[in-house]
Amino acid sequence: MTNKPDHVGHRDRLRERFLNTGPEALADYELLELVLFMALPRRDTKPIAKALLERFGSFAGVISADLRCLGKVKGMGRSGVGSSASRRSRQRRSSSWAMRSWTSRSSARGTNC
């Protein structure tokens, strides 16, 4: 029997927990770890997530933080900041598309509910 370090399989376990129990079951730093996994595939994201929370106060604070400020957090680097910028662009695009789509459908129906 081999003793594996605790971190072996951490990403898979965290992803499974998220998928099985939802975001409410995870601490803010764990949600940030999930966000950082793709941007920083070979790094330990827990200390970075905790540093982000310490700097910006909450998950929402990190997600809405200025990209230049994110880049000043040790470990974020260009990949982490670039991933954040990309994610924000997709969210804005999705939100504006959803609003345009909803508005055009609402207009087409008139005021009857």
N, C-alpha and C positions, 0 to 999 in steps of 0.2 A: 504494500500500500504506500503510495507516495503522498507526501504532504504538499499540496499546492498552495501558493500564496493566496491570500484573501482576494486580491485584485483580479485573479484569473477568472474570466467569465463575468466580471462586474457589469460590463455594458449589456450583455445579453440578459442578465438577471434584472437589471434596471428597466430595460425595454419591456421585458415580459411583465414586470410589475405594473408598469404604466398601461400596457395593453389590457391586462386583466382587471385592474382596479381603478384606472382612470387617474387624472392628474391630481385630484383631491387627496389621494393617498401618498403623494410624494411631497417631500420638503422642497422649498424653493430652490435650494442648491442642486437638488436632484433633477428638477425640471431644466435648470440651466445646463446641467451636464448633458442631458438629452439633446439640447439645442447645440451644444458645442461638439458633440461626438463627430458629426460629419465634417465640421470645419477643421477639427484638430484630431485626426484619426489615430495618431500614435502618441498622444500625450495623455497624461493623467489630468482629467478635466475637473476633478473635485476641488483642488486648491484654487484653480482659476475661477470656478463658479463661486466659491466662498469669498474670494477677493472682490469679485464683481458685486456681490451682495453687500459686502462691507462698504464698498465705495458708493454704491447707488441706493442702498437701503431696502430694496425689494425686487422681486421678479419683474414687476411692471416698471420699476425705475431703471433696471438694466435694459429691458427691451426698448424703452423709449429714450435711452441716453444718447447724447451726441456721439457720433461715430469717432470723432477725434478724442473724446474722453475715454471711450472704450479702448482705444488703441494705447492709452497710457497705463492700462492695467497689465501688470506683469503676466506674460504668457499668452495674451490675446494675439499679438502680432497681426500681420497683414491678412492671414487666412481667417482668423476669427472675426476681424472687423469686416472683411470682404463678405463673409458669409452673412453677417448681420445686415449689411447693406443690401445684399441680394434678397434676403428674407423680407425685409421691409418693402422693397420694390414689388415683390410678388404680392404681399398683403395689400398694398395700396392699389395695385392693378386689379386684384380680385374684388376688393371693396368697391372700387369705382365701377367695375363691370356689373357687380351685383346691384348697385344702386341704379345704374342706367337701365338695367334689365327690369328691375322691379318698377321703376318709374314709368317706363314705356308700357309695361303690362297694365299698370294702374290707370294710366291715361287712356289706354284703349278700352278699358271697361267702363270708364266714366265714374260717377260717384256712387253707384249702387254697390252695396257690399254683398 
